[in-house]
């Protein structure tokens, strides 16, 4: 199995979407709504404990987000970096109950 870098895969997905005229003909909101739909499929797969469907749905969500960002002319890694910069200094612990306790 060939291992691709994230950047390679992102570029392949964008090219795939361009070949199918998803980019530039789709509206960002259509890709956003598709991502939300795929999140529903992910939640359903999680509830069923279906690992194959979980992997498929995570990939589908990421494809939709990559397309959304391409249509908005923003980078996914830029968004991820901004999110990390915002959370990196947060302190606390997630309890087994699911409650996050800040320090």
Protein Blocks (a to p, Z undefined) as FASTA:
>chain_A
ZZddfklmmmmmmmmmmmnomammbcfklmmmmmmmmmmmmmmmmmnopaklmmmmmmmm
mmmmmmmmmmnopafklmmmmmmmmmmmpgcdddfkopacdZZ
